[in-house]
Amino acid sequence: MSNFEIVSDKERERYLLIEVGWQDGDLIYGTFLYLDILDDKIWIQHDGTEDGIAYELEAAGIPKNYIVLVFKPLHSRKLTEYAVS
């Protein structure tokens, strides 16, 4: 059985959603989300969600120019409507 846990470093404004546990004698560990808040923007370092956390952030009212898709190469970020950096 595995559980999801939130790891937060509020001083550095860094947040992770991880899965930990055991299944059939094997350790389960994985990072689903890794977000930083830098310069008043949300920097998505890793997004392992099914639909994409950026869409959820938009639905919550956060404009695209405040969301950085760090997991994409810089040249690819320039082609999106999201912030480049």
URMO-V663061 format. One record per residue. N is the residue number from 0. RES is the residue in one small letter. SS is DSSP state (@ for helix, = for strand, . for the rest). Layout:
# URMO-V663061
N_RES_SS, N_RES_SS
This chain:
# URMO-V663061
0_m_., 1_s_=, 2_n_=, 3_f_=, 4_e_=, 5_i_=, 6_v_=, 7_s_=, 8_d_=, 9_k_., 10_e_., 11_r_., 12_e_., 13_r_=, 14_y_=, 15_l_=, 16_l_=, 17_i_=, 18_e_=, 19_v_=, 20_g_=, 21_w_=, 22_q_=, 23_d_., 24_g_., 25_d_=, 26_l_=, 27_i_=, 28_y_=, 29_g_=, 30_t_=, 31_f_=, 32_l_=, 33_y_=, 34_l_=, 35_d_=, 36_i_=, 37_l_=, 38_d_., 39_d_., 40_k_=, 41_i_=, 42_w_=, 43_i_=, 44_q_=, 45_h_=, 46_d_=, 47_g_., 48_t_., 49_e_., 50_d_., 51_g_., 52_i_@, 53_a_@, 54_y_@, 55_e_@, 56_l_@, 57_e_@, 58_a_@, 59_a_., 60_g_., 61_i_., 62_p_., 63_k_@, 64_n_@, 65_y_@, 66_i_=, 67_v_=, 68_l_=, 69_v_., 70_f_., 71_k_., 72_p_., 73_l_@, 74_h_@, 75_s_@, 76_r_@, 77_k_., 78_l_., 79_t_., 80_e_., 81_y_., 82_a_=, 83_v_., 84_s_.
